[in-house]
Amino acid sequence: MKKLILSLKDVYFEEINFDFKDFNFSFPLKTEYFINLISSEKPFYPPILYETEKNYLIVDGLARISALKHLGEEPFKALILEAPLPFKELLLISLELNLQRNLNLVEKAYFLVKAEKYFSKEELLHLLPRLGFSKNQNWFFYLKNILLLEDPFKVLIASEKLNPKIVESLIELTPEERSLFLKLIEKLNLSFNEQREILETLRDYKKLTNQKWLFPPEMEKALEIEDFNQRKKVVFETLYQLRYPNYFSKKKIIEKIRSLFSAYGINFDVPPYLEKKEVTLQFKVKDIEDLKKILKILENEGEKLFSLFE
């Protein structure tokens, strides 16, 4: 990239082409932040524009200019790039300026989509490392999937509140299902692991049962519970009933067998939701005779324990 020459000028809003946004990929646009900054008379870096025969194009600083326009602050100072410069170079200038902060995944996706207009596929592959990715075209598909999501999901991704590993699974849902899943995330304050666990379980259950709708009625109803802890508890209980039907159908049997063995002085534990065929026993003996009695009981009654896994 050749050395850039910039000059500081006074600019009016009518001189700017606001419809042209090929060099702008900030998300979400922080107009409100700059409105407050400018209103408090704090200094900020001037926007950077490119002058064409008809008007100025915004290379960097769309949010700042939008804030100035909202406040009616004109003329304002802007740095003007000296022409001529190819548009692909202007886009790279915008990228390098924005890389001075951490770009979020949504911004990286928007940049690549805009770059497709000016760069070949081979050139785009070489740009991926600048965005923190390996030179693998699969990243193109992944990032484009992000842009297929509704804006509320993009906001969550940008603020690192949505697990980026579930993007492709979300795309496979209907818009209505995504809307309800968004509600789940917001009303339950789900962690990344919880988001993935819920989505994977519901999708598996939907395929297994040929359901047309992703969410069980009990789960939808649970979202209306006012108490946060109770709301989250009911949702996950519903989820685990779908994921571990064998366990929930045998809860009463487990308690019955637990009482039986407790009467003999034997306590036992099984893995959560009977995920593994494994029993942990706990008992006390005073001598070899006590041990023989316990072993005899286990010989006679032990099958009841392992019947739980059938």
C-alpha positions as CSV (number, residue, x, y, z in Angstrom):
1,M,0.0,0.0,0.0
2,K,1.5,3.3,-1.0
3,K,2.0,6.3,1.3
4,L,-1.3,8.1,1.9
5,I,-1.8,11.8,1.7
6,L,-4.6,13.4,3.8
7,S,-5.7,16.9,4.2
8,L,-8.0,18.3,6.9
9,K,-11.1,20.1,5.6
10,D,-14.5,21.4,6.6
11,V,-17.3,19.2,5.3
12,Y,-21.1,19.6,5.0
13,F,-23.5,16.7,5.2
14,E,-24.9,17.5,1.7
15,E,-21.5,16.8,0.3
16,I,-21.5,13.2,1.5
17,N,-22.9,10.2,-0.2
18,F,-24.6,8.4,2.7
19,D,-26.0,5.6,0.4
20,F,-22.6,4.3,-0.5
21,K,-21.4,2.0,2.3
22,D,-18.9,-0.3,0.6
23,F,-16.1,0.6,3.1
24,N,-18.3,0.5,6.2
25,F,-18.8,-2.7,8.2
26,S,-19.0,-1.7,11.8
27,F,-21.7,-3.6,13.8
28,P,-23.5,-2.5,15.7
29,L,-23.1,1.1,14.7
30,K,-22.1,3.1,17.8
31,T,-23.9,6.3,16.9
32,E,-25.4,6.7,20.3
33,Y,-22.0,6.4,21.9
34,F,-20.6,9.2,19.7
35,I,-23.7,11.4,20.3
36,N,-22.9,11.3,24.0
37,L,-19.2,11.8,23.3
38,I,-19.7,14.8,21.1
39,S,-22.3,16.3,23.4
40,S,-19.9,16.2,26.2
41,E,-17.4,18.1,24.0
42,K,-14.7,15.4,24.3
43,P,-12.2,15.2,21.4
44,F,-12.5,12.4,18.9
45,Y,-10.5,11.4,15.8
46,P,-11.8,13.0,12.6
47,P,-13.7,10.8,10.1
48,I,-11.8,9.9,6.9
49,L,-13.4,10.6,3.5
50,Y,-12.5,10.0,-0.1
51,E,-13.3,12.8,-2.6
52,T,-14.9,11.8,-5.9
53,E,-16.1,14.2,-8.7
54,K,-19.6,14.3,-7.2
55,N,-19.2,13.9,-3.5
56,Y,-17.4,12.4,-0.6
57,L,-17.4,8.7,0.3
58,I,-17.1,7.6,3.9
59,V,-13.9,5.4,4.4
60,D,-13.9,5.5,8.2
61,G,-16.1,7.1,10.8
62,L,-19.7,6.4,9.7
63,A,-20.9,6.4,13.3
64,R,-19.1,9.7,14.1
65,I,-20.7,11.4,11.0
66,S,-24.1,10.0,11.9
67,A,-23.8,11.4,15.4
68,L,-22.7,14.8,14.0
69,K,-25.6,14.8,11.6
70,H,-28.0,13.9,14.5
71,L,-26.7,16.8,16.5
72,G,-26.7,19.1,13.4
73,E,-23.0,19.8,13.9
74,E,-21.8,21.2,10.5
75,P,-19.5,21.9,9.0
76,F,-17.2,19.4,10.7
77,K,-13.6,18.5,10.3
78,A,-12.7,15.5,8.3
79,L,-9.5,14.0,6.8
80,I,-9.7,13.8,3.0
81,L,-7.7,11.1,1.2
82,E,-6.0,12.4,-1.9
83,A,-7.2,10.8,-5.2
84,P,-6.9,8.7,-7.2
85,L,-7.2,5.5,-5.1
86,P,-8.8,2.3,-6.3
87,F,-11.8,1.2,-4.2
88,K,-10.2,-2.1,-3.2
89,E,-7.4,-0.1,-1.6
90,L,-9.9,2.2,0.2
91,L,-11.6,-0.9,1.6
92,L,-8.2,-2.2,2.8
93,I,-7.5,1.2,4.4
94,S,-10.8,0.9,6.2
95,L,-9.9,-2.6,7.4
96,E,-6.5,-1.5,8.7
97,L,-8.1,1.4,10.6
98,N,-10.7,-0.8,12.1
99,L,-8.2,-3.5,13.1
100,Q,-6.7,-1.0,15.6
101,R,-9.6,-2.3,17.8
102,N,-10.9,-5.9,18.0
103,L,-13.3,-6.7,15.2
104,N,-16.2,-8.9,16.2
105,L,-17.4,-11.9,14.1
106,V,-20.2,-10.0,12.6
107,E,-17.9,-7.2,11.4
108,K,-15.6,-9.7,9.9
109,A,-18.5,-11.3,8.0
110,Y,-19.7,-7.9,6.7
111,F,-16.1,-7.0,5.6
112,L,-15.7,-10.3,3.6
113,V,-19.1,-9.8,1.9
114,K,-18.1,-6.3,0.9
115,A,-14.6,-7.4,-0.2
116,E,-16.1,-10.0,-2.6
117,K,-17.1,-7.0,-4.8
118,Y,-13.5,-6.0,-5.3
119,F,-11.2,-9.0,-4.7
120,S,-10.8,-12.4,-6.3
121,K,-11.4,-15.6,-4.4
122,E,-7.6,-16.1,-4.2
123,E,-7.1,-12.6,-2.8
124,L,-9.9,-13.1,-0.3
125,L,-8.2,-16.3,1.0
126,H,-5.0,-14.2,1.6
127,L,-7.1,-11.7,3.5
128,L,-8.4,-14.2,6.0
129,P,-5.3,-14.2,8.2
130,R,-5.7,-10.5,8.7
131,L,-9.1,-11.3,10.3
132,G,-7.7,-14.0,12.5
133,F,-8.7,-17.0,10.3
134,S,-6.7,-19.7,8.5
135,K,-6.7,-19.7,4.7
136,N,-9.6,-22.0,4.4
137,Q,-12.7,-21.2,2.3
138,N,-14.9,-22.9,4.8
139,W,-14.6,-19.7,6.8
140,F,-16.5,-17.9,4.0
141,F,-19.5,-20.2,4.4
142,Y,-19.4,-19.8,8.2
143,L,-19.2,-16.0,8.2
144,K,-21.9,-15.7,5.5
145,N,-24.2,-17.9,7.7
146,I,-23.8,-15.3,10.5
147,L,-25.2,-12.7,8.2
148,L,-28.3,-14.9,7.5
149,L,-29.3,-14.6,11.2
150,E,-31.6,-11.9,12.4
151,D,-30.1,-8.7,13.9
152,P,-30.8,-9.7,17.5
153,F,-28.6,-12.7,17.0
154,K,-25.9,-10.6,15.4
155,V,-25.9,-8.3,18.4
156,L,-25.5,-11.3,20.7
157,I,-22.6,-12.5,18.6
158,A,-21.0,-9.1,18.5
159,S,-21.2,-8.8,22.3
160,E,-19.9,-12.4,22.7
161,K,-23.2,-13.6,24.3
162,L,-24.0,-16.2,21.7
163,N,-22.0,-19.4,21.2
164,P,-20.4,-19.0,17.7
165,K,-20.4,-22.8,17.4
166,I,-24.2,-23.0,17.1
167,V,-24.5,-20.6,14.2
168,E,-24.9,-23.3,11.5
169,S,-27.5,-25.2,13.7
170,L,-29.5,-22.0,14.1
171,I,-29.6,-21.4,10.4
172,E,-31.4,-24.8,10.0
173,L,-34.2,-23.7,12.3
174,T,-37.3,-21.8,11.0
175,P,-37.5,-18.1,11.8
176,E,-40.2,-18.8,14.3
177,E,-38.0,-21.4,16.1
178,R,-35.0,-19.0,16.1
179,S,-37.2,-16.4,17.6
180,L,-38.2,-18.7,20.5
181,F,-34.6,-19.8,21.0
182,L,-33.6,-16.2,21.3
183,K,-36.2,-15.8,24.0
184,L,-34.7,-18.8,25.8
185,I,-31.3,-17.3,25.7
186,E,-32.5,-13.9,27.0
187,K,-34.9,-15.2,29.7
188,L,-32.6,-17.8,31.0
189,N,-29.2,-16.0,30.6
190,L,-27.8,-19.2,29.0
191,S,-24.1,-19.9,29.0
192,F,-22.4,-21.1,25.8
193,N,-22.5,-24.7,27.0
194,E,-26.2,-24.4,27.9
195,Q,-27.1,-22.9,24.5
196,R,-25.4,-25.8,22.7
197,E,-26.9,-28.4,25.0
198,I,-30.4,-27.1,24.6
199,L,-30.2,-26.7,20.9
200,E,-28.6,-30.1,20.2
201,T,-31.1,-31.9,22.5
202,L,-34.1,-30.3,20.9
203,R,-32.9,-30.9,17.4
204,D,-32.2,-34.5,18.1
205,Y,-35.6,-34.9,19.7
206,K,-37.3,-33.3,16.8
207,K,-35.6,-35.6,14.3
208,L,-36.3,-38.7,16.5
209,T,-40.0,-38.0,16.9
210,N,-40.6,-36.3,13.5
211,Q,-42.0,-33.3,15.4
212,K,-42.9,-30.3,13.2
213,W,-42.0,-27.8,16.0
214,L,-38.7,-27.7,17.9
215,F,-40.0,-26.8,21.4
216,P,-42.1,-28.9,23.7
217,P,-45.2,-27.0,25.1
218,E,-43.9,-27.4,28.6
219,M,-40.7,-25.5,27.8
220,E,-42.6,-22.6,26.1
221,K,-44.9,-22.4,29.1
222,A,-42.0,-22.4,31.5
223,L,-40.6,-19.2,30.0
224,E,-43.6,-17.4,31.5
225,I,-42.6,-18.3,35.1
226,E,-41.7,-15.1,36.9
227,D,-39.0,-16.4,39.2
228,F,-35.8,-16.8,37.3
229,N,-34.4,-19.8,39.2
230,Q,-37.7,-21.7,39.0
231,R,-38.0,-20.8,35.3
232,K,-34.6,-22.1,34.5
233,K,-35.1,-25.2,36.6
234,V,-38.4,-26.2,34.8
235,V,-36.9,-25.6,31.4
236,F,-33.9,-27.9,32.1
237,E,-36.1,-30.5,33.7
238,T,-38.2,-30.6,30.6
239,L,-35.0,-30.8,28.5
240,Y,-33.6,-33.8,30.5
241,Q,-36.9,-35.6,30.3
242,L,-36.5,-35.5,26.5
243,R,-32.8,-36.4,26.7
244,Y,-33.0,-39.1,29.3
245,P,-36.5,-40.7,29.0
246,N,-35.2,-43.9,30.5
247,Y,-34.1,-42.2,33.7
248,F,-37.3,-40.3,34.2
249,S,-39.5,-43.3,33.6
250,K,-37.6,-45.1,36.3
251,K,-37.3,-42.4,39.0
252,K,-39.9,-44.1,41.2
253,I,-38.3,-47.5,40.8
254,I,-34.9,-46.1,41.7
255,E,-36.3,-44.7,45.0
256,K,-38.0,-48.0,45.7
257,I,-34.8,-49.9,45.3
258,R,-32.9,-47.3,47.2
259,S,-35.3,-47.8,50.2
260,L,-34.8,-51.6,49.9
261,F,-31.0,-51.4,50.1
262,S,-31.0,-48.7,52.7
263,A,-32.9,-51.1,55.0
264,Y,-29.9,-53.4,54.7
265,G,-27.4,-50.6,55.5
266,I,-26.4,-50.2,51.8
267,N,-26.4,-47.0,50.0
268,F,-25.9,-46.7,46.2
269,D,-25.4,-44.1,43.5
270,V,-25.9,-44.3,39.8
271,P,-24.5,-41.9,37.2
272,P,-26.7,-38.9,36.5
273,Y,-29.6,-39.9,34.2
274,L,-28.3,-43.4,33.9
275,E,-25.8,-42.3,31.3
276,K,-23.4,-45.2,32.2
277,K,-24.0,-48.7,33.4
278,E,-22.3,-48.2,36.7
279,V,-23.2,-48.5,40.4
280,T,-21.3,-47.1,43.3
281,L,-22.0,-48.9,46.7
282,Q,-21.4,-47.6,50.2
283,F,-21.7,-49.7,53.3
284,K,-20.0,-50.2,56.7
285,V,-18.9,-53.5,58.2
286,K,-17.4,-54.3,61.6
287,D,-16.1,-57.7,60.8
288,I,-15.9,-60.5,58.3
289,E,-19.3,-61.8,59.2
290,D,-20.9,-58.4,58.4
291,L,-19.1,-58.4,55.1
292,K,-20.3,-61.9,54.2
293,K,-23.9,-60.8,55.0
294,I,-23.6,-57.7,52.7
295,L,-22.1,-59.8,49.9
296,K,-25.0,-62.3,50.3
297,I,-27.6,-59.6,50.1
298,L,-25.9,-58.2,47.0
299,E,-25.8,-61.7,45.4
300,N,-29.5,-62.0,46.0
301,E,-30.7,-58.5,45.3
302,G,-27.9,-57.1,43.0
303,E,-29.9,-57.8,39.8
304,K,-32.4,-55.1,40.9
305,L,-29.7,-52.5,40.7
306,F,-28.6,-53.4,37.1
307,S,-32.2,-53.8,35.9
308,L,-32.3,-50.0,36.1
309,F,-30.1,-49.8,33.0
310,E,-32.3,-52.0,30.9
